[in-house]
Amino acid sequence: MGQPPPQHANHPPPGAAADQVEGVFRELAEQMRNVVTTLSAQGVSQIVPNFNGDPKMFREWANALDKYAQLAKLDDNNRKHG
């Protein structure tokens, strides 16, 4: 009565099944991070023009970055300041 049920060839041991599920969730989380990164980059490119290096355009470009940060609701920890 104290023996565990026999393991069948097509059923992994309980610990292995948990490891497989954990691996699936880790992979899913990584894919979701990639999707968020891609969508964020597309959002930035639509709102913020490319900076061509013209000092006269720097203020406009910096303002566009600030506008994007506000629209994306980025807090100070998620903004890069130079």
N, C-alpha and C positions, 0 to 999 in steps of 0.2 A: 504494500500500500504506500510506502514512503518513496517509491521510485518515480521520477518524472516520466511523462509520456515519451514514447520513442520518437526520435526525429525522423521525418521522412525526407527523401532526397530532394523533393521540390519545395520544401519549406525550410528557410534558413532558421538557425537558432534565434530566440527572441532578441538577444543583444545585437545580432547582425541585422535584423529587420529594423531596429531602432536606428542603427548606424546608417542604413540605407535611406530611411526617411529623413534623418538629419542632413545627409548629403544632398538629397533632393531639395530641401528647403534652403540650404546654403546656395546651391546653384540658382534657384529661383530668385533669391535675394540679390545675388550678383547681377543677374539679368535685369532685374527691376532697377538697380542702381544705374546700369548702362542705359536703360530707356530714359530714366530721369535726366541723366547727363546729356543725352542726345537731344531731348526736348528742350532742355535749358539752353543748350548751345544754339539751337535754332531760334529760340526766343530772343536771345541776345543779338544774334545777327540781324533779326528783323527790326529791332528797336535801336540798336547802337550802330552808327555808321563806322566804317573802317577809318582808323586814324592814319592819315597819309604822311605824317611827320611835319606838317605845316604848323609852326607855332601859333599862328593866328587862329587856327581851328581847334587848338587844344582845349580851350575853355568850353566850346560847344560839345566836343567829344566827351569831356569829363562830366558835363551836365547830363548828357545822354546816358552815361553809365550810372549816374545817381538816379535818374528817372527809372531806369531798368531795375535798379536795386529796390527802389520804393515799390514799383509794380509787382516785383517778385517777392516782396515782403522779406527781404534778406535783412537779418540783424547784423550788427557790427562784427560779430564773430565770423560771418560768412562773406564779408566784403574784404577785398584786398586793397590796402591803402599803401600808396607809395611814398 
